[in-house]
Amino acid sequence: MQVTVTGRHMGVSDPLKRYCLGKAEKLARYFDRVVSVQVILDGRDGRHSAEVIVHVDRAEPFVAVEAHDDAYAAFDLVLDKIERQLRRHKERVRNRKHPKPPPG
């Protein structure tokens, strides 16, 4: 799995980059077909926003965006959104492959 961290309108410090890389690498726990993760941090007018794009096999990319005054908090919030999306997708795929038996 490939993880990239980029900054728009701001420089990404090494501690912030390490923080994002460490947390983004754990996304494979939620869905095992994750191919790549892009983290885009944007700092404009003192407000930080984080965008995460997760590319997976056999599905459209998952995208989430969140804004906060702190870059770390913005990343944590957007990571929660992506984790929810991946969990829901995994449940859908799992339920389609192994349907429930009919009642009775």
C-alpha positions in Angstrom: 0.0 0.0 0.0 1.4 3.4 -1.0 0.7 6.5 1.1 1.4 10.0 0.0 1.1 13.2 2.1 1.0 16.5 0.3 0.3 20.1 1.3 -1.7 22.8 -0.5 -1.0 26.4 0.4 1.2 25.2 3.3 4.3 23.2 4.0 3.9 19.9 5.8 6.2 19.5 8.7 8.0 16.2 9.3 6.2 15.4 12.6 2.8 16.0 10.9 3.9 13.9 7.9 5.0 11.0 10.2 1.7 11.3 12.1 -0.4 11.1 8.9 1.7 8.2 7.4 1.4 6.2 10.6 -2.3 6.6 10.9 -3.1 6.2 7.2 -1.1 2.9 7.0 -3.6 1.4 9.5 -6.5 1.8 7.1 -5.6 -1.7 5.7 -7.1 -3.1 8.9 -10.6 -2.0 7.8 -10.4 -3.2 4.2 -7.7 -5.5 2.9 -7.9 -4.3 -0.8 -6.5 -0.8 -0.2 -4.1 0.0 -3.0 -3.1 3.6 -2.2 -3.9 6.5 0.1 -3.5 10.2 -0.7 -3.6 12.7 2.2 -3.9 16.3 1.1 -3.6 18.9 3.8 -4.7 22.5 3.0 -3.9 25.5 5.1 -5.7 28.7 4.1 -6.7 31.7 6.2 -5.7 30.0 9.4 -8.1 27.1 8.8 -6.8 23.7 8.1 -8.6 21.1 6.0 -7.7 17.5 5.3 -8.7 15.4 2.4 -8.1 11.7 2.2 -8.6 9.7 -1.0 -8.4 5.9 -0.7 -8.0 3.8 -3.8 -9.2 0.2 -3.5 -9.5 -2.8 -5.9 -12.8 -3.2 -7.7 -14.4 0.0 -6.4 -14.5 3.7 -6.9 -12.1 5.7 -4.7 -13.4 6.7 -1.2 -13.1 10.4 -0.5 -13.6 12.4 2.7 -12.9 16.1 3.6 -12.9 17.7 7.0 -11.8 21.2 8.3 -10.6 22.3 11.7 -8.4 25.0 13.2 -5.7 22.4 14.0 -4.2 20.3 11.2 -3.9 17.2 13.4 -7.5 17.4 14.5 -8.7 17.9 10.9 -6.8 14.7 9.9 -8.2 12.7 12.8 -11.8 13.8 11.9 -11.3 12.9 8.2 -9.8 9.6 9.1 -12.9 8.7 11.2 -15.0 9.4 8.1 -12.9 7.2 5.8 -12.8 4.3 8.4 -16.6 4.4 8.5 -16.8 4.3 4.7 -14.4 1.4 4.4 -16.2 -0.6 7.1 -19.6 -0.1 5.4 -18.1 -1.1 2.0 -16.6 -4.2 3.5 -19.9 -5.2 5.1 -21.7 -4.7 1.8 -19.2 -6.8 -0.1 -19.3 -9.5 2.6 -23.1 -9.7 2.6 -23.4 -9.9 -1.1 -21.0 -12.8 -1.4 -22.6 -14.8 1.4 -26.3 -14.1 1.5 -28.3 -15.0 4.6 -30.2 -18.3 4.4 -34.0 -17.9 4.1 -35.9 -18.0 7.4 -37.6 -21.1 8.4 
